[in-house]
Amino acid sequence: MTSEENLNGCMAFMVVKAPIPGQVKSRLAASVGDEAASEHYRAFVIKEVSALRRDDLPLTILYHPPGSERAVIGMVGSGIIFKPQRGADLGERLLNGFLDLFENGYDRVIALSSDVPELTSEIVLKAFGSLMENDAVIGPCTDGGYYLLGFRTLSFRPEALTGVPMGTDTTASKTLSLLSGLKVHVLPTLSDMDTMEDLRGYIARTTRSNGDNDVR
């Protein structure tokens, strides 16, 4: 699925924080410090966005906190859609992201995490494609959360966002339970970068594939 025709009605949105030291990746910062955690987060976001832009996939960036648009554009570059996140917590912000894009006429919408550097355009394309035959799609994380969640307009279930605690080791499983009755496609499991252990695992996998130096 690579043609424009097959992407008609599709939009991905990524929830992104401005890379402000002390305000991103708090668990990783406990090991490497605020400045280093911010730089790692910046690298994760750039890698993900670059992969999607390289294949011209439809993408909207929902940024946080309010007023940080310039900082986020400075991180990933212009030429895509930037909008502030709306909501008191992550579940509400994801909910509003879906609702806004459905109201704008998109039929297949997926939400993406911004700290999963192994996310590829191929996985996103597979997610969009799966929504041609399925009601929903989810990409689980190794820690029990998810890095991707998508719906068609008519199969959208707001309670999957508002009724599930985010950031727990049961977030994905509880989300799936709330999608009971829908036809759901499950993508490969990936790792998000919350802790030093996550980062070292990612670097080790990258080292095996391209020979880069390990983290010290």
Order of alpha helices (4+ residues) and beta strands (2+ residues): beta-alpha-alpha-beta-alpha-beta-alpha-beta-alpha-beta-beta-alpha-alpha-beta-alpha
